Amino acid sequence: MRKEREFTVPSQRAPRRARPGPGPAGRSAKPSRARPGVRDRARYWVDRTVVRGVPALVAWLALACLSLVAPASALLVWTDDASPDTLRGKAATVWRTVGQTLRLGGEVGPPLRIALSVFLALVSLLYVSTLVGLVTTAITDRLAELERGQTTVVERGHTLVLGWSEQTPTLVAELLAAHAQRRAGAVVVLADRDKAEMEREARDALPSRGRIRLLCRRGRPTDPAALARVTPAAAEAVVVLPPDGPGADAQVIRTLLALRAAVGEGCPVRIVAGVRDTAHLPTARLAAGPGAVVLDVDDLAARLLVQCVLEPGIALVLEDLLDFAGAELHTLHRPGLAGRRYGELAAACPDSCAVGIVRADGTPHLNPPPDTELTPGDGLVVLAEDHRATVLPAAPAAPVATAVGPAPVRPATVPALRRALLLGWNGRGERVVAGLARGGVVAVRGDEGAFMVREGVGVAAEPEAYDHVVVLAGPGGDGQPDPDGRTLVALLHLRARERRTGRAVPVVAELTDARNRPLAPAARRTDLLVTGQLTALLLAQVSQNGHLAAAFDELFAPTGHGVRLRPARDFVPPGTEASFADLAAAAARRGVAALGYRPRDAALPRLNPPKAVSRTWSAGDVLIVVGPV
């Protein structure tokens, strides 16, 4: 083996100046040079060997194996009583042992025979090692492809989510809950994001029981080739989410166009998409095609905020109504509904609450008059745990006498003009102001900075002078690092002011991140609304039942028939023991549909409670109904 020569490049050295040191006669002590040890020399030798390439590594590996195998084989032969007596015989036996160990054949005889056996053994070794390398590389590439999320999904009846945003984990969790009710199915997510990160964020949403599968794939939703890997044509529903940041609506429109190119025209796939700007709504609907549902998520968020202002304390009711945990809205299309009246069906539902009807053309009629007759193709909208659990009688039931007498008639009062103090501003601010105006509430923008710093500068900074306080989250999509920061600070000052003055004003605060809800210093009369989470819940509901889009549009309107909170004393005298069925009948006589109630000493509502269970109704109980303002 040729020895490597080392060359030293001469360098110009500056003249050395004497330094005074602790040594005798003022001479400086020479710095001690630590001589490299055996480990350092060995490491350096290995480094020099590696840089010479593969041939040097193979040669050294062969020498290392021979240095271990040859002595061991010789010792094995010399200690064997059955080994040959001659030195030549022992050497041949040692060679056979070495050859068998290193797979070199181990043939003995003339040098040509030994050389040919070694050559054949090397060819065999090269073939086997190459085959193992190819198989290993193929398996490694396949595993890497799986890790990258580039494989094809072969599913049918799954729900496909295209795009990733802050609302995606909530949407995936609700879709998994919806599929868990069927005890089978899959939810597939396609986004230009790392597969492991998507699975990590959605791992908590995966149900522990059932055969529900969550499949994440990486790819651009605007690429038809990437869409083909998630089989959108075989999906039951496709949900397109607007991404976070600028240009979200343009991304949604391109995704819808790519989806139509991937599935073709006339494919019976339910498509639900969301946009953030009303101006892009017509274009998105054209891109989605006929039959698709495209929702304005910012408009929905603004309407939910207005709903919470008009009905203080309704935030948790809306959240419970939109998620798949517990009772949710279902559309029943059962044989024999045609020709029957809504009032008779609503009174005959033993385990659900009737909300309205959906005509054959998809038009909803919430809380219609009791004598409204259903026509062929109409469906009954009910609030139930599961659409399969709702049982309707085949024939009209006889009227059941209730324990609640006629509800007391209260004199009609003219609603007074209400004012709301608006703190903060974002892209939904103008819609919130317009929605409050339609609901009879005048919104006044307050000086948020003056309120938080000096508290009391100007009339606009005095919350006690208003009937409501609305705190909007920071503007989104413009690089704001923490849109909820100002909301948390404003809530902190509002709570401190309430403690100091002793006057509580209903507050509606908007949050963008559900993780900030436990941090919010909310008072007793504060509604915390995570608007992005609620819009994700709404998209999940519509993806499973397209008829609910128009129903929710009417439920969340500031006028018309929507979700309302009414005191239970309007339907039953305080202290009366009655079942929820009795109150539902009393509510029907007052022209509203009862969905549930909220006890006086509880914050969480109880939607679709057991109708036969009786309780004593107090003055602080609230009945949750669907009815006019």
Disulfide bonds with the S-S distance in Angstrom:
none
